[in-house]
Amino acid sequence: MLESLRRGFFSSLLEHERAHGTLSGEVDELTEWFLDTMADPECSRLMLSPPFIEKYEELSADPREWARWVREEMERGDRELRALAEEELNRPGAAKGAEKPRWRANLTIYTPSHSIRAKALARWNERFDDVQLLWAEKKDRFTLQITLHDNLPVSSVHGRLSSLAKIVLACLNIATIGYFWFEPPGFQKEMFKGVRDLEHDLAINIDFGESFWGTGRAVALTDEMIDRAMTCMMAFLPLTEEEAAPIFGHYFHGLAFIAKSDIYYNLDQMARQAFIFSLFEALRSHGGWNGTQEDVDSRLHEAFSAIVPEREHRERLFKSLTVPGKRPSIRPGSP
């Protein structure tokens, strides 16, 4: 249809110039606008929408008259959008207690480490109205739906959506000791599509080494895991950005390193280091750690004693926080 309009427009232009004796070969202003607009995918879709096609037929298939109408309609639409945006920017926030839902966004969350169950997601949704985990009918993903209220200006919508999405992902990862991310992880890819033994003319499988999460690790997402994630959510939601950034900043660096660690380049050790820094910053903020090397062991034992009662087991666990034979280099405020 668009090609038909293009041909019709040029035929109309030629007839117009012949009628006025102005055959110059030059493209007039309306023609130039029409060509530029057609080249834009969004604009071309609008031009092919039913109301625009109906107007074309109403104008007896006169491309030039239709092009003038299209330009006027688009300019009118732009003016209305600008007025709406200006009105939204100047709109006062709703009074406290009188807010109502205004903004809603969906995004897909993927996990190779856990098998999603609708029942577990429903358990979360009973607790949080504005942050819903929606069943996507696939075991390796779900839809994260966030609703914001009209006390938030449009200029703050993206930042708030991003912040809430990251908090939800952090809580799920912490609670499950798993991996949830905004896209399928790179470490699930294969570097070579096939390896062949030429001597025996056989296709073979070669293990190129495990990645951070290995393979075939998916376990069911349980009610207990969701409960831990909700507890984590309630603990971190009240934190200010300044309080949360030192902990969650490192934690998300670790998740991002895992997301980009693939068959081409392994970033697992960088992810591990980021998680360790996140733990140390949590100790600093909530565990009373003063930032010195001498104080870190006692604070770790205090923090984990309720989870791992046996000191011997805790010491074995803490060995994973250092490179064998070395102690971590730690100083107050270290990133």
C-alpha positions, 0 to 999 in steps of 0.5 A: 500500500505504501509503495502504491501511495509513493507511485501515486504521489509522484504521478500527482506531482508530475501532473501538477508540474505539467499543469503549471508548466514548472517541470524542473526536476526539483523536489518541492517542499511537500514532496520532500516532507512526504519522502522523509516521513515515509522513511520513518517506520513509526510514521509509515505505520500511522500513514497506513492505519485505517483512518488515514487510508479512509481519508485517502479514499475520501479525497478521491485518491489525490496523493498531494491533497492527502499528503497535506492532510496527513502533515496537518494531522501529524502536526496537530498530534505533535501539538497535543502531545507537547501540551499533554507533556507540559500539563503532566510536568506541571501537575501537582502530586496527589495528596497523601492518602488519596493516590490512585494507580496511574503508571504500569509497566511489564518486563520479563524476568528469566532464570536458568537456576529455578523452575517457576511455579504459579502457586509460589508467584501467587504467594508473593502477589498476595503480599504486594499489590503494586509489584506482581510476579505474573505466571507466564506459562513457562518454567524459566521466566515470569512477568514482573508487573509494577504499578506506580501511583499518581503522586509520582511525576512522569519525570520520575517514572522510569527511575522508580520502575528501574529501582523497584525492578532491581530490588525485586531481582536482588531479593529473589536472587538472595532468597533463592541463592539462584540467578534471576535476570532481565534477559537469558544469560550468556553462559547458556550459549554454546560456542561451537555448533558442532565438533566432529571426529574426522577419523571416525566421522562422528559428532562428539560432545565436549565439556568446555568447563562449567560456568558460574551456575553450571548446567541442569541446576534448575530447582523448583521455586518454593513457598519458603524461597518466596517467603525469604524474598518477601522478608528481604523486600520488607527489609530493604524497601525502607532504606534510602538510596544512600543506605542501599547503594553500597550494598546493592551496587556491588550485588548488582555488579555481581549479577551483571558480571554473571549475565555477561559471563559466557563461553567467549569470556569468563567473568565469574571471578569478578562476579564473586569478588563483587558479591564479597564486597556486597557482603562486607558493605552489609556488615559495615551497614548492619553488622557493626563492622568497623572496616578493619581486617582485625574486626571482620572475622568476629563480625562474620561469626556474629552475623552467621551464627544464627544461620550456621550454628557450628563454628567449624562449619562457619569457618569452612564457609568463610574460606570461600570469601578469600583466595586460598592462602590470602586474606582479602584487601579491605579498608573502610569505604572500599568499592 
